[in-house]
């Protein structure tokens, strides 16, 4: 069961309501900067974790200047649309409310999921690689997910380049593994993945499990493919994108 540390109390709390009732996830994004994008991304991953567990979710975006700019950047990162608060009505009888917010935001009720700020030293979200070619925006998604959400993050060219290289390597490996005989995800690996994201949405630990599987001498290639495809339901990194494309990009 997914448990989240409530920023209000500092205590771990069940994020999944009893009987899988409707959960409202509210992303509080004051400005369309990289910190706001990180808040919205954490909300997106939280929604994915809830949905994997079978919880119905209603998503709401609130408190944002420059919504068009934010939505364009969010779409590039594979963040699914959130409903505008002004269009969402007064509620749908939800059993749980989860507020995802940065350091300056406030919420009146429900569980608070805290997200630390980003010091963006890389320029705008549509950054370019050192070679001058447009970089895969999913690399920004990975860079933002690679550190615990409650830790401040300095995002620069080195972090983005590292994320882009990781994506290129993983997508190439997944495309190769997909050509091998399929195999089930080993039970210990599945348990490690679930334990990681159900423990306060620890996405860096999920990425750590994938790194171990990548270099494992005991997990068959077909099982590696299934592992990465399963984890990508949470991560949203398009890890299977290069399957069938010939030489992976």
ChimeraX commands (.cxc) that place a marker at each C-alpha (Angstrom):
marker #1 position 0.00,0.00,0.00 radius 0.5
marker #1 position 1.29,3.44,-0.96 radius 0.5
marker #1 position 2.28,5.53,2.06 radius 0.5
marker #1 position 3.23,9.19,1.82 radius 0.5
marker #1 position 4.87,11.41,4.44 radius 0.5
marker #1 position 2.36,14.16,5.23 radius 0.5
marker #1 position 4.25,17.47,5.19 radius 0.5
marker #1 position 1.78,18.83,7.75 radius 0.5
marker #1 position 2.50,16.17,10.43 radius 0.5
marker #1 position 5.76,14.58,9.27 radius 0.5
marker #1 position 4.11,11.17,9.66 radius 0.5
marker #1 position 3.69,8.47,6.99 radius 0.5
marker #1 position 0.05,8.20,5.95 radius 0.5
marker #1 position -1.89,5.83,3.71 radius 0.5
marker #1 position -2.36,7.51,0.33 radius 0.5
marker #1 position -4.88,4.91,-0.78 radius 0.5
marker #1 position -8.31,5.30,0.84 radius 0.5
marker #1 position -10.31,2.41,2.18 radius 0.5
marker #1 position -12.25,0.45,-0.46 radius 0.5
marker #1 position -10.31,2.19,-3.25 radius 0.5
marker #1 position -12.61,5.21,-3.17 radius 0.5
marker #1 position -12.06,8.18,-5.46 radius 0.5
marker #1 position -8.92,10.18,-4.68 radius 0.5
marker #1 position -8.50,13.80,-5.72 radius 0.5
marker #1 position -4.90,14.83,-6.48 radius 0.5
marker #1 position -4.44,18.61,-6.51 radius 0.5
marker #1 position -1.24,20.06,-7.98 radius 0.5
marker #1 position -0.49,23.55,-6.59 radius 0.5
marker #1 position 1.69,25.31,-9.20 radius 0.5
marker #1 position 2.05,29.06,-8.58 radius 0.5
marker #1 position 4.30,29.74,-11.60 radius 0.5
marker #1 position 5.27,27.95,-14.83 radius 0.5
marker #1 position 8.93,27.63,-13.83 radius 0.5
marker #1 position 11.00,24.47,-13.37 radius 0.5
marker #1 position 9.97,24.18,-9.72 radius 0.5
marker #1 position 6.32,24.31,-10.79 radius 0.5
marker #1 position 7.02,21.69,-13.43 radius 0.5
marker #1 position 8.61,19.47,-10.77 radius 0.5
marker #1 position 5.49,19.81,-8.61 radius 0.5
marker #1 position 3.26,18.82,-11.52 radius 0.5
marker #1 position 5.56,15.91,-12.41 radius 0.5
marker #1 position 5.45,14.53,-8.86 radius 0.5
marker #1 position 1.66,14.78,-9.00 radius 0.5
marker #1 position 1.69,12.88,-12.30 radius 0.5
marker #1 position 3.82,10.07,-10.84 radius 0.5
marker #1 position 1.63,9.96,-7.73 radius 0.5
marker #1 position -1.44,9.52,-9.95 radius 0.5
marker #1 position 0.30,6.70,-11.82 radius 0.5
marker #1 position 1.16,4.94,-8.56 radius 0.5
marker #1 position -2.43,5.20,-7.36 radius 0.5
marker #1 position -3.80,3.92,-10.65 radius 0.5
marker #1 position -1.43,0.94,-10.64 radius 0.5
marker #1 position -2.87,0.02,-7.26 radius 0.5
marker #1 position -6.41,0.23,-8.69 radius 0.5
marker #1 position -7.40,3.56,-7.12 radius 0.5
marker #1 position -9.63,5.86,-9.23 radius 0.5
marker #1 position -8.14,9.36,-9.39 radius 0.5
marker #1 position -9.45,12.84,-10.22 radius 0.5
marker #1 position -6.68,15.37,-11.03 radius 0.5
marker #1 position -6.86,19.13,-10.53 radius 0.5
marker #1 position -4.42,21.97,-11.29 radius 0.5
marker #1 position -4.63,25.12,-9.21 radius 0.5
marker #1 position -2.91,28.44,-8.56 radius 0.5
marker #1 position -1.00,28.77,-11.81 radius 0.5
marker #1 position 0.10,31.84,-13.74 radius 0.5
marker #1 position 0.90,31.16,-17.38 radius 0.5
marker #1 position -1.17,27.98,-17.67 radius 0.5
marker #1 position -0.63,27.68,-21.43 radius 0.5
marker #1 position 3.14,27.80,-20.97 radius 0.5
marker #1 position 3.00,25.25,-18.16 radius 0.5
marker #1 position 0.74,22.89,-20.08 radius 0.5
marker #1 position 3.01,23.01,-23.14 radius 0.5
marker #1 position 6.05,22.12,-21.03 radius 0.5
marker #1 position 4.09,19.42,-19.18 radius 0.5
marker #1 position 2.94,17.83,-22.44 radius 0.5
marker #1 position 6.54,17.70,-23.68 radius 0.5
marker #1 position 7.46,15.80,-20.50 radius 0.5
marker #1 position 4.65,13.28,-20.90 radius 0.5
marker #1 position 2.63,14.66,-17.98 radius 0.5
marker #1 position -1.03,13.85,-18.48 radius 0.5
marker #1 position -3.53,16.75,-18.43 radius 0.5
marker #1 position -4.87,18.02,-15.10 radius 0.5
marker #1 position -8.28,19.67,-14.93 radius 0.5
marker #1 position -8.36,23.40,-14.18 radius 0.5
marker #1 position -9.63,24.08,-10.68 radius 0.5
marker #1 position -12.07,26.71,-11.94 radius 0.5
marker #1 position -13.69,24.07,-14.17 radius 0.5
marker #1 position -13.70,21.22,-11.67 radius 0.5
marker #1 position -16.81,22.03,-9.63 radius 0.5
marker #1 position -17.12,21.55,-5.88 radius 0.5
marker #1 position -16.13,17.91,-5.65 radius 0.5
marker #1 position -17.19,14.40,-6.56 radius 0.5
marker #1 position -17.50,12.90,-3.11 radius 0.5
marker #1 position -13.88,11.83,-3.03 radius 0.5
marker #1 position -12.64,9.61,-0.19 radius 0.5
marker #1 position -9.16,11.16,-0.09 radius 0.5
marker #1 position -7.52,14.46,-1.07 radius 0.5
marker #1 position -3.79,14.67,-1.78 radius 0.5
marker #1 position -2.20,18.10,-2.25 radius 0.5
marker #1 position 1.13,18.19,-4.13 radius 0.5
marker #1 position 2.79,21.52,-3.45 radius 0.5
marker #1 position 6.05,23.43,-3.35 radius 0.5
marker #1 position 7.57,25.25,-0.35 radius 0.5
marker #1 position 5.44,28.42,-0.70 radius 0.5
marker #1 position 2.04,26.83,-1.29 radius 0.5
marker #1 position -0.73,26.17,1.22 radius 0.5
marker #1 position -3.60,23.69,1.36 radius 0.5
marker #1 position -6.57,23.77,3.70 radius 0.5
marker #1 position -7.32,20.07,3.98 radius 0.5
marker #1 position -6.07,16.62,3.08 radius 0.5
marker #1 position -2.62,15.09,2.92 radius 0.5
marker #1 position 0.24,17.35,1.80 radius 0.5
marker #1 position 2.92,15.95,-0.52 radius 0.5
marker #1 position 5.91,18.29,-0.31 radius 0.5
marker #1 position 8.17,19.06,-3.28 radius 0.5
marker #1 position 11.44,20.99,-2.91 radius 0.5
marker #1 position 12.45,23.79,-5.31 radius 0.5
marker #1 position 14.65,23.50,-8.37 radius 0.5
marker #1 position 17.57,25.82,-9.06 radius 0.5
marker #1 position 17.49,25.81,-12.85 radius 0.5
marker #1 position 20.95,26.47,-14.24 radius 0.5
marker #1 position 20.16,24.96,-17.63 radius 0.5
marker #1 position 17.93,27.57,-19.22 radius 0.5
marker #1 position 14.34,26.92,-20.31 radius 0.5
marker #1 position 12.70,23.50,-20.25 radius 0.5
marker #1 position 13.29,23.08,-23.99 radius 0.5
marker #1 position 17.05,22.83,-23.47 radius 0.5
marker #1 position 19.48,21.79,-26.17 radius 0.5
marker #1 position 22.25,19.25,-25.95 radius 0.5
marker #1 position 25.93,20.18,-26.11 radius 0.5
marker #1 position 25.88,19.23,-29.81 radius 0.5
marker #1 position 23.23,21.89,-30.47 radius 0.5
marker #1 position 20.51,19.43,-31.48 radius 0.5
marker #1 position 17.15,19.56,-29.70 radius 0.5
marker #1 position 17.39,17.19,-26.75 radius 0.5
marker #1 position 14.71,14.65,-25.82 radius 0.5
marker #1 position 12.49,16.50,-23.32 radius 0.5
marker #1 position 11.95,13.19,-21.53 radius 0.5
marker #1 position 15.54,13.61,-20.29 radius 0.5
marker #1 position 14.32,16.57,-18.25 radius 0.5
marker #1 position 11.62,14.32,-16.79 radius 0.5
marker #1 position 14.29,11.78,-15.76 radius 0.5
marker #1 position 16.56,14.48,-14.33 radius 0.5
marker #1 position 13.70,15.82,-12.19 radius 0.5
marker #1 position 12.81,12.31,-10.98 radius 0.5
marker #1 position 16.36,11.25,-10.17 radius 0.5
marker #1 position 16.53,13.03,-6.81 radius 0.5
marker #1 position 14.17,12.62,-3.83 radius 0.5
marker #1 position 11.30,15.05,-4.23 radius 0.5
marker #1 position 11.85,16.67,-0.81 radius 0.5
marker #1 position 15.49,17.52,-1.61 radius 0.5
marker #1 position 16.32,20.76,-3.43 radius 0.5
marker #1 position 17.67,20.09,-6.90 radius 0.5
marker #1 position 20.22,22.03,-8.92 radius 0.5
marker #1 position 19.49,21.30,-12.55 radius 0.5
marker #1 position 22.30,22.08,-14.98 radius 0.5
marker #1 position 23.77,20.91,-18.27 radius 0.5
marker #1 position 25.68,18.03,-16.66 radius 0.5
marker #1 position 22.56,16.59,-15.01 radius 0.5
marker #1 position 20.57,16.88,-18.23 radius 0.5
marker #1 position 23.32,15.30,-20.32 radius 0.5
marker #1 position 23.59,12.41,-17.87 radius 0.5
marker #1 position 19.83,11.86,-17.98 radius 0.5
marker #1 position 19.82,11.95,-21.77 radius 0.5
marker #1 position 22.62,9.37,-21.94 radius 0.5
marker #1 position 20.82,7.09,-19.47 radius 0.5
marker #1 position 17.65,7.26,-21.57 radius 0.5
marker #1 position 19.52,6.50,-24.77 radius 0.5
marker #1 position 21.25,3.49,-23.19 radius 0.5
marker #1 position 18.10,2.12,-21.53 radius 0.5
marker #1 position 15.95,2.51,-24.64 radius 0.5
marker #1 position 18.57,0.75,-26.71 radius 0.5
marker #1 position 18.81,-2.07,-24.20 radius 0.5
marker #1 position 15.02,-2.43,-23.97 radius 0.5
marker #1 position 14.77,-2.58,-27.78 radius 0.5
marker #1 position 17.36,-5.38,-27.78 radius 0.5
marker #1 position 15.77,-7.28,-24.89 radius 0.5
marker #1 position 12.41,-7.13,-26.69 radius 0.5
marker #1 position 13.83,-9.43,-29.40 radius 0.5
marker #1 position 14.60,-12.15,-26.84 radius 0.5
marker #1 position 12.16,-14.79,-25.52 radius 0.5
marker #1 position 9.86,-13.19,-22.97 radius 0.5
marker #1 position 10.14,-14.06,-19.29 radius 0.5
marker #1 position 8.28,-13.06,-16.14 radius 0.5
marker #1 position 9.55,-10.36,-13.83 radius 0.5
marker #1 position 11.41,-12.14,-11.00 radius 0.5
marker #1 position 9.32,-11.92,-7.83 radius 0.5
marker #1 position 12.13,-10.27,-5.78 radius 0.5
marker #1 position 12.53,-7.57,-8.45 radius 0.5
marker #1 position 8.79,-6.87,-8.61 radius 0.5
marker #1 position 8.70,-6.66,-4.82 radius 0.5
marker #1 position 11.65,-4.27,-4.75 radius 0.5
marker #1 position 9.99,-1.98,-7.31 radius 0.5
marker #1 position 6.67,-1.90,-5.45 radius 0.5
marker #1 position 8.39,-1.47,-2.08 radius 0.5
marker #1 position 10.32,1.50,-3.46 radius 0.5
marker #1 position 7.45,3.51,-4.90 radius 0.5
marker #1 position 5.03,2.57,-2.12 radius 0.5
marker #1 position 7.54,3.92,0.45 radius 0.5
marker #1 position 6.86,7.66,0.17 radius 0.5
marker #1 position 6.96,7.53,-3.64 radius 0.5
marker #1 position 10.71,6.84,-3.68 radius 0.5
marker #1 position 11.33,7.14,-7.41 radius 0.5
marker #1 position 15.16,7.30,-7.08 radius 0.5
marker #1 position 14.99,3.86,-5.44 radius 0.5
marker #1 position 12.91,2.60,-8.40 radius 0.5
marker #1 position 15.63,3.86,-10.75 radius 0.5
marker #1 position 18.19,2.10,-8.57 radius 0.5
marker #1 position 16.38,-1.21,-9.01 radius 0.5
marker #1 position 16.44,-0.73,-12.79 radius 0.5
marker #1 position 20.19,-0.10,-12.72 radius 0.5
marker #1 position 20.72,-3.35,-10.82 radius 0.5
marker #1 position 18.56,-5.27,-13.29 radius 0.5
marker #1 position 20.46,-3.70,-16.20 radius 0.5
marker #1 position 23.77,-5.17,-15.02 radius 0.5
marker #1 position 22.44,-8.36,-13.44 radius 0.5
marker #1 position 24.06,-11.59,-14.53 radius 0.5
marker #1 position 21.07,-13.67,-13.47 radius 0.5
marker #1 position 18.00,-11.90,-14.89 radius 0.5
marker #1 position 17.27,-13.11,-18.47 radius 0.5
marker #1 position 16.92,-10.48,-21.18 radius 0.5
marker #1 position 13.22,-11.20,-21.66 radius 0.5
marker #1 position 12.60,-10.65,-17.95 radius 0.5
marker #1 position 14.64,-7.44,-18.08 radius 0.5
marker #1 position 12.34,-6.18,-20.82 radius 0.5
marker #1 position 9.22,-6.98,-18.78 radius 0.5
marker #1 position 10.77,-5.30,-15.72 radius 0.5
marker #1 position 11.51,-2.06,-17.54 radius 0.5
marker #1 position 8.11,-2.00,-19.25 radius 0.5
marker #1 position 6.39,-2.53,-15.89 radius 0.5
marker #1 position 8.40,0.18,-14.10 radius 0.5
marker #1 position 7.73,2.60,-16.95 radius 0.5
marker #1 position 4.02,2.53,-16.09 radius 0.5
marker #1 position 5.13,4.61,-13.09 radius 0.5
marker #1 position 8.08,6.50,-14.57 radius 0.5
marker #1 position 6.58,7.54,-17.93 radius 0.5
marker #1 position 10.00,7.64,-19.64 radius 0.5
marker #1 position 8.95,5.94,-22.89 radius 0.5
marker #1 position 11.52,3.20,-22.31 radius 0.5
marker #1 position 9.95,1.00,-25.00 radius 0.5
marker #1 position 9.97,3.78,-27.61 radius 0.5
marker #1 position 12.76,2.34,-29.81 radius 0.5
marker #1 position 11.33,-1.17,-30.17 radius 0.5
marker #1 position 11.13,-2.08,-33.84 radius 0.5
marker #1 position 12.99,1.01,-35.03 radius 0.5
marker #1 position 16.08,-0.85,-36.12 radius 0.5
marker #1 position 19.22,0.67,-34.64 radius 0.5
marker #1 position 18.02,2.55,-31.51 radius 0.5
marker #1 position 18.63,6.26,-31.47 radius 0.5
marker link #1:1,2 radius 0.2
marker link #1:2,3 radius 0.2
marker link #1:3,4 radius 0.2
marker link #1:4,5 radius 0.2
marker link #1:5,6 radius 0.2
marker link #1:6,7 radius 0.2
marker link #1:7,8 radius 0.2
marker link #1:8,9 radius 0.2
marker link #1:9,10 radius 0.2
marker link #1:10,11 radius 0.2
marker link #1:11,12 radius 0.2
marker link #1:12,13 radius 0.2
marker link #1:13,14 radius 0.2
marker link #1:14,15 radius 0.2
marker link #1:15,16 radius 0.2
marker link #1:16,17 radius 0.2
marker link #1:17,18 radius 0.2
marker link #1:18,19 radius 0.2
marker link #1:19,20 radius 0.2
marker link #1:20,21 radius 0.2
marker link #1:21,22 radius 0.2
marker link #1:22,23 radius 0.2
marker link #1:23,24 radius 0.2
marker link #1:24,25 radius 0.2
marker link #1:25,26 radius 0.2
marker link #1:26,27 radius 0.2
marker link #1:27,28 radius 0.2
marker link #1:28,29 radius 0.2
marker link #1:29,30 radius 0.2
marker link #1:30,31 radius 0.2
marker link #1:31,32 radius 0.2
marker link #1:32,33 radius 0.2
marker link #1:33,34 radius 0.2
marker link #1:34,35 radius 0.2
marker link #1:35,36 radius 0.2
marker link #1:36,37 radius 0.2
marker link #1:37,38 radius 0.2
marker link #1:38,39 radius 0.2
marker link #1:39,40 radius 0.2
marker link #1:40,41 radius 0.2
marker link #1:41,42 radius 0.2
marker link #1:42,43 radius 0.2
marker link #1:43,44 radius 0.2
marker link #1:44,45 radius 0.2
marker link #1:45,46 radius 0.2
marker link #1:46,47 radius 0.2
marker link #1:47,48 radius 0.2
marker link #1:48,49 radius 0.2
marker link #1:49,50 radius 0.2
marker link #1:50,51 radius 0.2
marker link #1:51,52 radius 0.2
marker link #1:52,53 radius 0.2
marker link #1:53,54 radius 0.2
marker link #1:54,55 radius 0.2
marker link #1:55,56 radius 0.2
marker link #1:56,57 radius 0.2
marker link #1:57,58 radius 0.2
marker link #1:58,59 radius 0.2
marker link #1:59,60 radius 0.2
marker link #1:60,61 radius 0.2
marker link #1:61,62 radius 0.2
marker link #1:62,63 radius 0.2
marker link #1:63,64 radius 0.2
marker link #1:64,65 radius 0.2
marker link #1:65,66 radius 0.2
marker link #1:66,67 radius 0.2
marker link #1:67,68 radius 0.2
marker link #1:68,69 radius 0.2
marker link #1:69,70 radius 0.2
marker link #1:70,71 radius 0.2
marker link #1:71,72 radius 0.2
marker link #1:72,73 radius 0.2
marker link #1:73,74 radius 0.2
marker link #1:74,75 radius 0.2
marker link #1:75,76 radius 0.2
marker link #1:76,77 radius 0.2
marker link #1:77,78 radius 0.2
marker link #1:78,79 radius 0.2
marker link #1:79,80 radius 0.2
marker link #1:80,81 radius 0.2
marker link #1:81,82 radius 0.2
marker link #1:82,83 radius 0.2
marker link #1:83,84 radius 0.2
marker link #1:84,85 radius 0.2
marker link #1:85,86 radius 0.2
marker link #1:86,87 radius 0.2
marker link #1:87,88 radius 0.2
marker link #1:88,89 radius 0.2
marker link #1:89,90 radius 0.2
marker link #1:90,91 radius 0.2
marker link #1:91,92 radius 0.2
marker link #1:92,93 radius 0.2
marker link #1:93,94 radius 0.2
marker link #1:94,95 radius 0.2
marker link #1:95,96 radius 0.2
marker link #1:96,97 radius 0.2
marker link #1:97,98 radius 0.2
marker link #1:98,99 radius 0.2
marker link #1:99,100 radius 0.2
marker link #1:100,101 radius 0.2
marker link #1:101,102 radius 0.2
marker link #1:102,103 radius 0.2
marker link #1:103,104 radius 0.2
marker link #1:104,105 radius 0.2
marker link #1:105,106 radius 0.2
marker link #1:106,107 radius 0.2
marker link #1:107,108 radius 0.2
marker link #1:108,109 radius 0.2
marker link #1:109,110 radius 0.2
marker link #1:110,111 radius 0.2
marker link #1:111,112 radius 0.2
marker link #1:112,113 radius 0.2
marker link #1:113,114 radius 0.2
marker link #1:114,115 radius 0.2
marker link #1:115,116 radius 0.2
marker link #1:116,117 radius 0.2
marker link #1:117,118 radius 0.2
marker link #1:118,119 radius 0.2
marker link #1:119,120 radius 0.2
marker link #1:120,121 radius 0.2
marker link #1:121,122 radius 0.2
marker link #1:122,123 radius 0.2
marker link #1:123,124 radius 0.2
marker link #1:124,125 radius 0.2
marker link #1:125,126 radius 0.2
marker link #1:126,127 radius 0.2
marker link #1:127,128 radius 0.2
marker link #1:128,129 radius 0.2
marker link #1:129,130 radius 0.2
marker link #1:130,131 radius 0.2
marker link #1:131,132 radius 0.2
marker link #1:132,133 radius 0.2
marker link #1:133,134 radius 0.2
marker link #1:134,135 radius 0.2
marker link #1:135,136 radius 0.2
marker link #1:136,137 radius 0.2
marker link #1:137,138 radius 0.2
marker link #1:138,139 radius 0.2
marker link #1:139,140 radius 0.2
marker link #1:140,141 radius 0.2
marker link #1:141,142 radius 0.2
marker link #1:142,143 radius 0.2
marker link #1:143,144 radius 0.2
marker link #1:144,145 radius 0.2
marker link #1:145,146 radius 0.2
marker link #1:146,147 radius 0.2
marker link #1:147,148 radius 0.2
marker link #1:148,149 radius 0.2
marker link #1:149,150 radius 0.2
marker link #1:150,151 radius 0.2
marker link #1:151,152 radius 0.2
marker link #1:152,153 radius 0.2
marker link #1:153,154 radius 0.2
marker link #1:154,155 radius 0.2
marker link #1:155,156 radius 0.2
marker link #1:156,157 radius 0.2
marker link #1:157,158 radius 0.2
marker link #1:158,159 radius 0.2
marker link #1:159,160 radius 0.2
marker link #1:160,161 radius 0.2
marker link #1:161,162 radius 0.2
marker link #1:162,163 radius 0.2
marker link #1:163,164 radius 0.2
marker link #1:164,165 radius 0.2
marker link #1:165,166 radius 0.2
marker link #1:166,167 radius 0.2
marker link #1:167,168 radius 0.2
marker link #1:168,169 radius 0.2
marker link #1:169,170 radius 0.2
marker link #1:170,171 radius 0.2
marker link #1:171,172 radius 0.2
marker link #1:172,173 radius 0.2
marker link #1:173,174 radius 0.2
marker link #1:174,175 radius 0.2
marker link #1:175,176 radius 0.2
marker link #1:176,177 radius 0.2
marker link #1:177,178 radius 0.2
marker link #1:178,179 radius 0.2
marker link #1:179,180 radius 0.2
marker link #1:180,181 radius 0.2
marker link #1:181,182 radius 0.2
marker link #1:182,183 radius 0.2
marker link #1:183,184 radius 0.2
marker link #1:184,185 radius 0.2
marker link #1:185,186 radius 0.2
marker link #1:186,187 radius 0.2
marker link #1:187,188 radius 0.2
marker link #1:188,189 radius 0.2
marker link #1:189,190 radius 0.2
marker link #1:190,191 radius 0.2
marker link #1:191,192 radius 0.2
marker link #1:192,193 radius 0.2
marker link #1:193,194 radius 0.2
marker link #1:194,195 radius 0.2
marker link #1:195,196 radius 0.2
marker link #1:196,197 radius 0.2
marker link #1:197,198 radius 0.2
marker link #1:198,199 radius 0.2
marker link #1:199,200 radius 0.2
marker link #1:200,201 radius 0.2
marker link #1:201,202 radius 0.2
marker link #1:202,203 radius 0.2
marker link #1:203,204 radius 0.2
marker link #1:204,205 radius 0.2
marker link #1:205,206 radius 0.2
marker link #1:206,207 radius 0.2
marker link #1:207,208 radius 0.2
marker link #1:208,209 radius 0.2
marker link #1:209,210 radius 0.2
marker link #1:210,211 radius 0.2
marker link #1:211,212 radius 0.2
marker link #1:212,213 radius 0.2
marker link #1:213,214 radius 0.2
marker link #1:214,215 radius 0.2
marker link #1:215,216 radius 0.2
marker link #1:216,217 radius 0.2
marker link #1:217,218 radius 0.2
marker link #1:218,219 radius 0.2
marker link #1:219,220 radius 0.2
marker link #1:220,221 radius 0.2
marker link #1:221,222 radius 0.2
marker link #1:222,223 radius 0.2
marker link #1:223,224 radius 0.2
marker link #1:224,225 radius 0.2
marker link #1:225,226 radius 0.2
marker link #1:226,227 radius 0.2
marker link #1:227,228 radius 0.2
marker link #1:228,229 radius 0.2
marker link #1:229,230 radius 0.2
marker link #1:230,231 radius 0.2
marker link #1:231,232 radius 0.2
marker link #1:232,233 radius 0.2
marker link #1:233,234 radius 0.2
marker link #1:234,235 radius 0.2
marker link #1:235,236 radius 0.2
marker link #1:236,237 radius 0.2
marker link #1:237,238 radius 0.2
marker link #1:238,239 radius 0.2
marker link #1:239,240 radius 0.2
marker link #1:240,241 radius 0.2
marker link #1:241,242 radius 0.2
marker link #1:242,243 radius 0.2
marker link #1:243,244 radius 0.2
marker link #1:244,245 radius 0.2
marker link #1:245,246 radius 0.2
marker link #1:246,247 radius 0.2
marker link #1:247,248 radius 0.2
marker link #1:248,249 radius 0.2
view
